[in-house]
Amino acid sequence: MPGALDVTGIPGVSGVAVRSVRLADAGPDGEAFLDPAERGRAAQLRDASARRDFLAGRVALRGFAAGILGVGPGNLTAASVCPDCGTDQDHGRPGYVIGGAPAGLALSLSRCRGWAVVAAGPAAVAGAAIGIDLEHRLGVRFDGFDDVALTSAERRLLGGLAPERRDHFRTRAWARKEALLKASGTGLRVNPASVEAFARPADGTVLLDLDTTALGLPEGFAAALAVLPVR
Ligand SMILES: CC(C)(COP(=O)(O)OP(=O)(O)OC[C@H]1O[C@@H](n2cnc3c(N)ncnc32)[C@H](O)[C@@H]1OP(=O)(O)O)[C@@H](O)C(=O)NCCC(=O)NCCS
């Protein structure tokens, strides 16, 4: 069953809420509340299942944010921020405005193999900078993953693990890297093989593995959350 987690008691992330959503459950009912730009982006997706997943993820994120803010989903206008294209985009770091003013939530979303995880924190706690990522071990099982995704220190750590533990390490590493890259707002404009997934970030960023069982996710997933310090 999909679940919800309140990440509390961890310095820097108190008050951050995380939820998992089965995309098939975030069905078309909520699509009526999506903005024209969101529907326009969906229309560009040729693959029907990718289109459904995109829409369901946006429905889930909007419903999650609206629930925290205590407003109806139709009161929110999506206003994502892309480092290349600017604010009020249909892509990039997610966000919403209400009546033209920022909704005051830091948000992040990740979809993977029929599931999504969403995270939200009050902007005063999380700044504008929160990142969540969900990955499945089947997603890291391809030749060359270690070269494109891991740092040399991570490849050494991996080499010291029993073979049956390596895919879990890769999955965790990837989720942690993408969570960091989403929190920083760059995404994969930064080479993931240059990002240390397991070193303690020097700038005070909190980076943690999420409990996928508590989140109600099926076996094989890893999920990570990164929260940049308020500056
Ligand atoms: C961020 C990124 C790594 C996520 O890709 P992914 O692993 O395939 O997908 P996930 O499901 O985990 O995450 C998707 C969500 O990440 C978020 N996201 C996208 N870009 C982001 C960024 N720069 N910063 C923070 N979050 C971002 C969005 O909420 C997106 O959801 P959406 O598809 O509904 O808009 C990838 O989209 C990326 O690197 N983007 C930057 C490059 C790019 O998109 N360039 C083209 C636009 S100019």
The ligand as an SDF file (V2000), in Angstrom:
LIG
                    3D

 48 50  0  0  0  0  0  0  0  0999 V2000
   16.0550   16.1350  -13.0330 C   0  0  0  0  0  0  0  0  0  0  0  0
   16.2170   14.8650  -13.8580 C   0  0  0  0  0  0  0  0  0  0  0  0
   17.5140   14.2050  -13.4920 C   0  0  0  0  0  0  0  0  0  0  0  0
   15.0410   13.9240  -13.5230 C   0  0  0  0  0  0  0  0  0  0  0  0
   14.9050   12.9350  -14.4970 O   0  0  0  0  0  0  0  0  0  0  0  0
   14.3490   11.4660  -14.2850 P   0  0  0  0  0  0  0  0  0  0  0  0
   15.1910   10.7300  -13.3350 O   0  0  0  0  0  0  0  0  0  0  0  0
   14.1720   10.8840  -15.6200 O   0  0  0  0  0  0  0  0  0  0  0  0
   12.8890   11.6600  -13.7180 O   0  0  0  0  0  0  0  0  0  0  0  0
   12.2560   11.6870  -12.2740 P   0  0  0  0  0  0  0  0  0  0  0  0
   10.9160   11.0930  -12.4430 O   0  0  0  0  0  0  0  0  0  0  0  0
   13.1170   11.1320  -11.1950 O   0  0  0  0  0  0  0  0  0  0  0  0
   12.0980   13.2410  -11.9910 O   0  0  0  0  0  0  0  0  0  0  0  0
   11.3010   14.0330  -12.8360 C   0  0  0  0  0  0  0  0  0  0  0  0
   10.9900   15.2950  -12.0890 C   0  0  0  0  0  0  0  0  0  0  0  0
   12.2160   15.9420  -11.7170 O   0  0  0  0  0  0  0  0  0  0  0  0
   11.9270   17.3060  -11.5170 C   0  0  0  0  0  0  0  0  0  0  0  0
   12.9640   18.0920  -12.1570 N   0  0  0  0  0  0  0  0  0  0  0  0
   13.2300   18.2120  -13.4710 C   0  0  0  0  0  0  0  0  0  0  0  0
   14.2680   19.0450  -13.6500 N   0  0  0  0  0  0  0  0  0  0  0  0
   14.6550   19.4520  -12.4260 C   0  0  0  0  0  0  0  0  0  0  0  0
   15.6570   20.3360  -11.9500 C   0  0  0  0  0  0  0  0  0  0  0  0
   16.4790   20.9860  -12.8060 N   0  0  0  0  0  0  0  0  0  0  0  0
   15.7870   20.5260  -10.6260 N   0  0  0  0  0  0  0  0  0  0  0  0
   14.9660   19.8920   -9.7510 C   0  0  0  0  0  0  0  0  0  0  0  0
   13.9820   19.0410  -10.1330 N   0  0  0  0  0  0  0  0  0  0  0  0
   13.8400   18.8450  -11.4730 C   0  0  0  0  0  0  0  0  0  0  0  0
   10.5470   17.5810  -12.0980 C   0  0  0  0  0  0  0  0  0  0  0  0
    9.6270   17.6490  -11.0220 O   0  0  0  0  0  0  0  0  0  0  0  0
   10.2850   16.3370  -12.9130 C   0  0  0  0  0  0  0  0  0  0  0  0
    8.9020   16.0500  -12.9810 O   0  0  0  0  0  0  0  0  0  0  0  0
    8.0820   16.4150  -14.3370 P   0  0  0  0  0  0  0  0  0  0  0  0
    8.5370   15.4120  -15.3440 O   0  0  0  0  0  0  0  0  0  0  0  0
    6.6620   16.2440  -13.9330 O   0  0  0  0  0  0  0  0  0  0  0  0
    8.4280   17.8210  -14.7210 O   0  0  0  0  0  0  0  0  0  0  0  0
   16.2190   15.1830  -15.3620 C   0  0  0  0  0  0  0  0  0  0  0  0
   14.9310   15.6330  -15.7510 O   0  0  0  0  0  0  0  0  0  0  0  0
   17.2280   16.2570  -15.7430 C   0  0  0  0  0  0  0  0  0  0  0  0
   18.4320   16.0550  -15.6080 O   0  0  0  0  0  0  0  0  0  0  0  0
   16.7870   17.4020  -16.1980 N   0  0  0  0  0  0  0  0  0  0  0  0
   17.7020   18.4770  -16.5630 C   0  0  0  0  0  0  0  0  0  0  0  0
   18.0040   18.4960  -18.0510 C   0  0  0  0  0  0  0  0  0  0  0  0
   16.7970   18.8660  -18.8500 C   0  0  0  0  0  0  0  0  0  0  0  0
   15.6900   18.4860  -18.5680 O   0  0  0  0  0  0  0  0  0  0  0  0
   16.9710   19.6300  -19.8980 N   0  0  0  0  0  0  0  0  0  0  0  0
   15.8720   19.9520  -20.7890 C   0  0  0  0  0  0  0  0  0  0  0  0
   15.0920   21.1630  -20.3680 C   0  0  0  0  0  0  0  0  0  0  0  0
   15.8900   22.7030  -20.7230 S   0  0  0  0  0  0  0  0  0  0  0  0
  1  2  1  0
  2  3  1  0
  2  4  1  0
  2 36  1  0
  4  5  1  0
  5  6  1  0
  6  7  2  0
  6  8  1  0
  6  9  1  0
  9 10  1  0
 10 11  2  0
 10 12  1  0
 10 13  1  0
 13 14  1  0
 14 15  1  0
 15 16  1  0
 15 30  1  0
 16 17  1  0
 17 18  1  0
 17 28  1  0
 18 19  1  0
 18 27  1  0
 19 20  2  0
 20 21  1  0
 21 22  1  0
 21 27  2  0
 22 23  1  0
 22 24  2  0
 24 25  1  0
 25 26  2  0
 26 27  1  0
 28 29  1  0
 28 30  1  0
 30 31  1  0
 31 32  1  0
 32 33  2  0
 32 34  1  0
 32 35  1  0
 36 37  1  0
 36 38  1  0
 38 39  2  0
 38 40  1  0
 40 41  1  0
 41 42  1  0
 42 43  1  0
 43 44  2  0
 43 45  1  0
 45 46  1  0
 46 47  1  0
 47 48  1  0
M  END
$$$$
